């Protein structure tokens, strides 16, 4: 099961997946509403050029939710064998050690 993040009365859900069309992997953050899920942000790892970026679709995201989402994205996207800057924090230092 994917993590659910809460901020006050708001509930956020994540989805992790592979995007064959864009040649990469993503973590998607959505906020629950009465009418369904609203797309909030996406962290995307490109296999094509080995970049990891976040795209936002809303004006405000609670800082605590963003931190949790970014941590989850670092842990699950991209595959661990891809050395790149987003895994520095998991390993404990900016030089990747």
RAQUIPE-V83780 format. One record per pair of residues at least 24 apart in sequence whose ideal C-beta (glycine too) atoms are under 10 Angstrom apart, sorted by the first residue. I is the first residue (numbers start at 1). J is the second residue. D is the distance in Angstrom with one decimal. If there is no record, write none. Layout:
I | J | D
I | J | D
This chain:
2 | 27 | 8.9
2 | 28 | 9.5
2 | 72 | 8.1
2 | 76 | 8.8
3 | 29 | 10.0
3 | 68 | 7.2
3 | 69 | 8.6
3 | 71 | 9.5
3 | 72 | 5.7
3 | 75 | 9.9
3 | 76 | 9.6
4 | 32 | 8.7
4 | 68 | 9.9
5 | 29 | 8.0
5 | 31 | 9.5
5 | 62 | 8.6
5 | 64 | 7.7
5 | 65 | 4.8
5 | 66 | 9.3
5 | 67 | 9.4
5 | 68 | 4.9
5 | 69 | 6.8
5 | 72 | 8.5
6 | 32 | 10.0
6 | 62 | 9.4
6 | 64 | 9.1
6 | 65 | 8.1
6 | 68 | 9.6
7 | 31 | 9.3
7 | 61 | 8.7
7 | 62 | 3.9
7 | 63 | 8.9
7 | 64 | 6.0
7 | 65 | 5.0
7 | 66 | 9.7
7 | 68 | 9.3
8 | 62 | 7.7
8 | 64 | 10.0
10 | 40 | 10.0
10 | 61 | 9.8
10 | 62 | 7.3
10 | 65 | 7.8
11 | 37 | 9.8
11 | 65 | 9.8
12 | 37 | 9.4
12 | 38 | 9.7
12 | 40 | 6.8
12 | 41 | 9.3
12 | 61 | 8.4
12 | 62 | 8.5
12 | 65 | 5.3
12 | 66 | 9.6
12 | 68 | 8.3
12 | 69 | 7.3
13 | 37 | 6.8
13 | 40 | 9.6
14 | 40 | 9.8
14 | 41 | 9.7
14 | 43 | 9.4
14 | 68 | 8.9
14 | 69 | 6.5
14 | 72 | 5.8
14 | 73 | 8.1
14 | 76 | 8.6
15 | 42 | 9.4
16 | 43 | 9.4
16 | 72 | 8.1
16 | 73 | 8.2
16 | 75 | 9.7
16 | 76 | 5.0
16 | 77 | 6.3
17 | 76 | 10.0
17 | 77 | 9.0
18 | 45 | 9.9
18 | 47 | 9.5
18 | 77 | 9.5
19 | 44 | 7.5
19 | 45 | 9.4
19 | 46 | 9.4
19 | 47 | 9.5
22 | 46 | 7.1
22 | 47 | 8.9
22 | 48 | 8.2
23 | 47 | 4.9
23 | 48 | 4.7
23 | 49 | 9.1
24 | 48 | 7.1
24 | 49 | 9.2
24 | 50 | 9.6
24 | 51 | 8.9
24 | 52 | 9.1
24 | 77 | 8.5
24 | 78 | 7.4
25 | 52 | 9.4
25 | 73 | 9.5
25 | 76 | 8.2
25 | 77 | 4.6
25 | 78 | 5.4
25 | 79 | 7.1
25 | 82 | 9.4
26 | 55 | 9.6
26 | 73 | 8.6
26 | 76 | 9.9
26 | 77 | 6.4
26 | 78 | 9.6
27 | 54 | 9.0
27 | 69 | 7.1
27 | 70 | 8.9
27 | 72 | 6.3
27 | 73 | 4.0
27 | 74 | 9.0
27 | 75 | 9.2
27 | 76 | 6.2
27 | 77 | 4.8
27 | 78 | 9.8
28 | 55 | 9.9
28 | 57 | 9.9
28 | 69 | 9.4
28 | 73 | 9.4
28 | 77 | 9.9
29 | 54 | 9.2
29 | 56 | 9.2
29 | 57 | 9.2
29 | 58 | 9.6
29 | 61 | 7.8
29 | 65 | 7.5
29 | 66 | 8.3
29 | 68 | 9.2
29 | 69 | 4.8
29 | 70 | 9.5
29 | 72 | 8.7
29 | 73 | 8.6
30 | 57 | 9.5
31 | 58 | 7.8
31 | 61 | 8.7
31 | 62 | 10.0
31 | 65 | 8.7
40 | 65 | 8.3
40 | 66 | 9.2
40 | 69 | 8.3
41 | 65 | 9.2
41 | 66 | 7.5
41 | 69 | 6.5
41 | 70 | 9.1
41 | 73 | 9.1
42 | 69 | 9.8
42 | 73 | 8.9
42 | 77 | 9.8
43 | 69 | 7.4
43 | 70 | 7.0
43 | 72 | 8.6
43 | 73 | 3.7
43 | 74 | 8.2
43 | 76 | 9.2
43 | 77 | 5.9
43 | 78 | 9.3
43 | 86 | 8.4
44 | 73 | 9.1
44 | 77 | 7.8
44 | 78 | 9.1
45 | 73 | 8.6
45 | 76 | 9.9
45 | 77 | 5.1
45 | 78 | 3.4
45 | 79 | 8.0
45 | 82 | 7.2
45 | 84 | 8.2
45 | 86 | 8.0
46 | 78 | 8.6
47 | 78 | 7.7
47 | 79 | 9.0
47 | 82 | 8.3
50 | 78 | 8.2
50 | 82 | 6.5
50 | 83 | 8.8
50 | 84 | 6.0
51 | 78 | 9.6
51 | 84 | 7.9
51 | 85 | 9.5
51 | 86 | 9.6
52 | 77 | 7.5
52 | 78 | 6.4
52 | 82 | 8.7
52 | 84 | 6.1
52 | 85 | 7.3
52 | 86 | 4.6
52 | 87 | 9.0
53 | 86 | 9.7
54 | 86 | 9.9
